[in-house]
C-alpha cells in the first residue's frame, strides 16, 4: 500500500508538471525513477494513464478520471494533516502573495482577507500582476498561477483546478445575428478580441484529434483586458471567448449565453506555488488549505 501511495503522489506530480523530467526535479528523483513509478502504478491499475509521444505527454481518459480522484484524496489527507498541525503552530508574520490581476481579485483575495481576519498575527502583503515573478529572488511566499509551469525544482505546486474558456454573447446579439453552429461560422460574426502587440489573439480550441487548434477571429473591438471584453459582450457588441470563472455568474443569470458548447476549448491549470523548503510554514499552509477546500473537487465557478 505504501508503494502505491508513493506512486499516486508521483503520478499527480507528473500530471501537474506535464513532464517526467520536471516532475523528477520537483520530487528530487531521476526521470527514469518517475517513469518506473508511473509504469508500476499503471500495471497495478491495469490501465494506461498517459498518452506518451517523443514531444508531448497527456492524460488518457482513464488517467483524467483517476487524476481527479487522486486530487480529492490527497486534499483530504493534507486537510487531515493540517488539522493536526495547525493547533501546534499558529500562523504569524508577514505573508507575501502574488496573484493574477482579475482572477486573483475575484476569487483568491476573498480567501486571503478571510485568513487575515481569523489570524490577526499575520501581516498580509498582496501584489496583483500578470507577469511571472521570481519567487525566490523577490521574496514571495505564495503565488497563484494560471497556465503551464516552467519553474525548475525551486518551487512546489498544488493543483487548484482548471481554467476553461467559453464562447459567449448576449442573447440580444444572438437573436439579432444568429447562433453559430461551427467554427467556420465565426467568420460571419463580430468577435470581441484580445489584443496583443497590435494583433488579435486567435481563439484556442481542442481539435477532434485532441491536439490544440488555433482559430483566427476578427471584429471591430479589440481590448487588452478581459474585463473590458466582458463589458463589451454584456453590452451586445458580439461574441467573446472568456474564462469560465469570469462569466459564470452571467451565464447563470442569462445575461450571457454559451455558444458552440459542443466544441472543447483549451484549458489551463491553476496552481498555488511556494518555494521548496523543508517545512511548509503555517501561514502558507493555512491559505493553501483554504484554497483547496474552496476550489476542489468542484470549482465554485463551475457552470456545468
C-alpha positions in Angstrom: 0.0 0.0 0.0 2.8 2.4 0.9 4.4 1.9 -2.6 1.0 2.6 -4.3 0.6 5.8 -2.3 4.0 6.9 -3.3 3.1 6.1 -6.9 0.0 8.2 -6.7 1.9 11.1 -5.4 4.4 10.8 -8.3 1.5 10.4 -10.8 -0.1 13.6 -9.6 3.2 15.5 -9.9 3.7 14.3 -13.5 0.1 15.3 -14.4 0.6 18.7 -12.9 4.0 19.2 -14.5 3.2 17.7 -17.8 6.7 16.2 -17.9 8.6 13.2 -16.3 11.7 15.4 -16.2 10.1 18.4 -14.4 8.2 16.1 -12.0 11.5 14.4 -11.2 13.2 17.7 -10.5 10.4 18.7 -8.1 10.5 15.4 -6.3 14.2 15.1 -6.2 14.3 11.8 -8.2 15.5 10.8 -11.6 13.4 10.9 -14.8 13.7 7.1 -15.1 12.6 6.8 -11.4 9.5 8.8 -12.2 8.7 6.7 -15.3 9.2 3.4 -13.4 6.9 4.6 -10.6 4.2 5.5 -13.1 4.6 2.3 -15.0 4.2 0.3 -11.8 1.1 2.2 -11.0 -0.3 1.5 -14.5 0.5 -2.2 -14.1 -1.3 -2.2 -10.7 -4.4 -0.5 -12.1 -4.4 -2.3 -15.4 -4.9 0.9 -17.4 -2.7 3.4 -19.3 -2.7 6.7 -17.5 -0.7 8.8 -20.0 -0.5 9.2 -23.8 3.2 9.4 -24.4 5.0 10.7 -27.5 8.5 11.9 -28.0 7.2 15.5 -27.8 4.2 15.5 -25.5 2.6 13.9 -22.5 -1.1 14.0 -21.8 -3.6 12.1 -19.6 -5.8 9.4 -21.1 -9.5 9.4 -20.3 -8.8 6.9 -17.6 -5.9 8.9 -16.4 -8.0 12.1 -16.2 -10.7 10.2 -14.1 -8.0 8.7 -11.8 -6.2 12.1 -11.5 -9.4 13.8 -10.3 -9.9 11.1 -7.7 -6.3 11.4 -6.6 -6.5 15.1 -6.2 -9.6 14.8 -4.0 -7.9 12.0 -1.9 -4.7 14.0 -1.4 -6.6 17.1 -0.5 -8.4 15.0 2.2 -5.0 13.7 3.5 -3.5 17.2 3.5 -6.5 18.6 5.3 -6.2 15.9 8.0 -2.6 16.7 8.4 -3.3 20.4 8.6 -6.0 19.9 11.2 -3.4 18.2 13.4 -0.5 20.6 12.8 -2.5 23.9 12.9 -3.0 23.6 16.6 0.7 23.2 17.1 1.7 26.4 15.4 -0.5 29.4 14.7 0.3 31.4 11.6 2.3 34.6 12.3 4.4 37.1 10.4 4.3 38.7 7.0 2.8 36.7 4.2 3.7 38.0 0.7 1.4 36.7 -2.0 1.3 37.4 -5.8 -1.9 37.0 -7.7 -3.0 37.2 -11.4 -4.9 40.5 -11.6 -8.5 39.6 -12.5 -8.7 36.0 -11.2 -6.8 36.9 -8.0 -9.0 39.8 -7.1 -12.3 38.0 -7.8 -11.5 34.5 -6.4 -8.4 34.5 -4.2 -8.4 37.8 -2.4 -11.7 37.0 -0.5 -9.9 33.9 0.9 -6.8 35.9 1.9 -9.0 38.6 3.6 -10.8 35.8 5.5 -7.5 34.3 6.6 -6.3 37.8 7.7 -9.5 38.3 9.8 -9.1 34.9 11.5 -5.3 35.2 12.2 -4.5 38.7 13.4 -0.8 37.9 13.8 -0.5 37.5 10.0 0.6 40.6 8.1 -0.7 40.3 4.5 1.1 41.9 1.5 -0.6 41.2 -1.8 0.6 42.1 -5.3 -1.7 41.8 -8.3 0.2 41.3 -11.6 0.1 39.1 -14.6 3.9 38.9 -15.0 5.8 35.8 -14.0 7.5 36.7 -10.7 10.7 35.1 -9.5 9.6 33.8 -6.1 13.0 33.3 -4.6 14.6 36.5 -5.9 11.6 38.7 -5.0 10.9 37.0 -1.6 7.4 35.9 -2.5 5.9 33.3 -0.1 2.9 32.2 -2.3 2.0 32.6 -6.0 -1.3 31.7 -7.7 -0.6 31.0 -11.4 -2.8 30.1 -14.4 -1.0 28.2 -17.2 1.8 25.8 -17.7 4.5 25.5 -15.1 8.0 26.3 -16.3 9.8 26.7 -13.0 12.6 24.3 -12.0 13.0 22.4 -8.8 12.8 25.7 -6.7 9.0 25.6 -6.2 6.3 23.3 -5.0 3.0 23.3 -6.9 -0.5 22.5 -5.6 -3.2 21.9 -8.2 -6.3 24.1 -7.6 -8.4 23.5 -10.7 -8.6 24.3 -14.4 -9.4 27.5 -16.2 -11.6 26.7 -19.2 -12.9 29.2 -21.7 -16.4 29.8 -23.0 -17.5 31.3 -26.3 -20.5 33.5 -25.3 -22.6 36.5 -26.3 -25.6 38.4 -25.0 -29.0 36.9 -26.0 -29.8 40.2 -27.7 -26.8 39.9 -30.0 -27.5 36.3 -30.8 -31.2 37.0 -31.5 -30.2 39.7 -34.0 -27.3 37.9 -35.7 -28.0 34.2 -35.2 -26.2 31.5 -33.3 -23.1 29.9 -34.9 -23.1 26.1 -35.1 -19.4 25.6 -36.1 -16.1 27.4 -36.1 -16.4 28.4 -39.7 -19.5 30.4 -39.0 -17.5 32.6 -36.6 -16.3 34.5 -39.7 -19.8 35.8 -40.1 -19.9 37.3 -36.6 -18.4 40.3 -34.7 -15.8 38.8 -32.4 -14.5 40.8 -29.5 -10.8 40.0 -29.4 -7.9 40.2 -27.0 -5.2 42.5 -28.5 -1.5 41.7 -28.0 1.2 43.6 -29.9 -1.4 45.2 -32.3 -2.6 41.8 -33.3 -5.8 40.0 -32.2 -5.1 36.7 -30.4 -6.6 33.6 -32.1 -9.1 31.6 -30.1 -7.8 28.3 -28.8 -9.8 25.1 -29.1 -9.1 21.4 -29.0 -9.5 19.6 -32.3 -11.2 16.3 -32.9 -7.7 14.6 -32.8 -7.2 16.0 -29.3 -4.5 18.5 -30.4 -4.7 22.3 -29.8 -6.5 24.2 -32.6 -5.8 27.9 -33.1 -8.7 29.6 -34.9 -8.3 33.2 -36.1 -11.2 35.6 -35.4 -11.9 39.2 -36.3 -14.1 42.1 -35.2 -14.2 45.8 -34.7 -13.4 45.8 -30.9 -10.0 44.9 -29.5 -9.0 45.1 -25.9 -6.0 44.2 -23.8 -8.1 43.4 -20.7 -10.5 40.5 -20.1 -13.0 42.6 -18.0 -13.3 45.1 -20.9 -14.1 42.3 -23.3 -16.7 41.1 -20.8 -18.3 44.5 -20.6 -18.5 44.7 -24.4 -20.1 41.2 -24.6 -22.7 42.1 -22.0 -23.5 45.3 -24.0 -24.3 43.2 -27.0 -21.3 44.0 -29.2 -20.5 40.4 -30.3 -19.0 37.1 -29.4 -16.3 36.7 -26.8 -14.0 33.9 -25.6 -13.7 34.4 -21.9 -12.6 32.3 -18.8 -15.4 30.3 -17.2 -14.6 31.8 -13.8 -15.2 35.3 -15.3 -18.5 34.7 -17.0 -20.1 32.0 -14.7 -22.4 34.4 -12.9 -23.6 36.0 -16.2 -24.3 32.6 -17.8 -26.3 31.6 -14.8 -28.3 34.8 -14.8 -28.9 34.6 -18.5 -27.2 37.9 -19.3 -24.8 35.8 -21.5 -25.4 32.7 -23.5 -22.8 30.0 -24.2 -22.1 29.4 -27.9 -20.6 26.3 -29.5 -20.7 24.3 -26.3 -20.0 21.1 -28.2 -16.5 22.3 -29.2 -13.9 21.9 -26.5 -11.8 25.0 -25.7 -8.2 24.8 -24.5 -7.9 24.7 -20.7 -5.1 25.9 -18.4 -4.2 24.5 -15.0 -4.5 26.7 -11.9 -1.8 26.2 -9.2 -0.7 27.5 -5.9 3.2 27.7 -5.8 5.6 28.3 -3.0 9.4 28.0 -2.6 10.6 24.5 -2.0 11.6 24.3 1.7 12.0 21.5 4.1 8.9 22.6 6.1 5.9 24.4 4.8 5.2 27.5 7.0 1.9 27.6 8.8 0.9 30.9 7.3 1.3 29.5 3.7 -0.3 26.2 4.7 -3.5 27.8 6.0 -4.0 29.8 2.8 -3.3 26.8 0.6 -5.7 24.6 2.7 -8.4 27.2 2.4 -8.0 27.5 -1.4 -8.0 23.7 -1.8 -11.1 23.4 0.3 -12.9 26.2 -1.6 -11.8 25.2 -5.2 -11.8 21.4 -5.1 -13.2 19.0 -6.0 -15.7 21.2 -7.8 -14.7 24.8 -8.7 -17.1 27.5 -7.4 -17.3 28.9 -10.9 -18.2 25.6 -12.5 -21.0 26.2 -15.0 -21.6 22.6 -16.0 
